[in-house]
Amino acid sequence: MTDALLPPPSLEPARHCLLLDFDGTLVDLVDRPDGVVVDAPLVDLLCRLRGTFAGRIALVSGRSIAQVDAFLGEKVPGIAVVGSHGAELRIGDALIVPDRPAALVDAEQALRDEFRGDDRVVIEVKSLGVAAHYRMAPQHEAAARHLVTEYAGADGLVVQDGKMMVELRVGGQDKGSGINALLDHAPFAGHVPVFAGDDVTDEAGFVAVADHGGIGVLVGAERPTAARYRLDDVAAVRRWLGEAA
């Protein structure tokens, strides 16, 4: 860990494989998770990178694969995805999506009941998680966290912190374990991983790529991190990626 993070080195398409967080890295954070806008320049960039890196590009997200596909599936078909904080994995025709635990259904209903009538708290339902986003009403953080914590442990569920949100999700995996699984498969195996992410949920990913001799890139303000490099924001990430596309 270091306090002096440098700009990342130039990407080498023949040597690297590219692993990218979605929210806060490729697209700006918004108040409502379904309000993300995937613009034409991003679609074009991802399609060019997929060709340049010979398919060695993956999205590594806390969102489910289904959510990622809703934003990008038809626009960038066939892109590899590590979803649900490492619990889901898709590479080519191979797809790993565990069953949704029953306790998540109960937790989702409890969150909806708690914040019914206040649409400033957004309940995001994922394949293997449920999250309460309180960006528009930060005074509800304690209530959301308390309720989510009540369900932790049921069906192996764990609490996951994020930026102005708290999530209950399937435990036993994280972005690091998802990246490790991805790197065991072609076309990623045997290439140096580069991972860019902005949130505390990305720290396990930074550790994983470092263990593989790779490059971790923090997006946003400096903070304690396992990443060795940093970019200021989404626009800077896109410029950096564009140089290699």
Protein Blocks (a to p, Z undefined) as FASTA:
>chain_A
ZZbdcddddddfklpccdddfehplpccdfblklpccdfklmmmmmmmmmmnnopacddd
fbdfklmmmmmmmmmghiacdeehhiaccehjbccdddddfklmmmmmmmmmmmgoiakb
ccdddfkbccddfklmmmlmmmmmmmmmmmgoiaoiacdddehiacdddehiafklmmmm
mmmpcfkgopacddddfbfklmmmmmmmmmnopacddedjddddfbfbdcfblmlmmmmm
mmmZZ
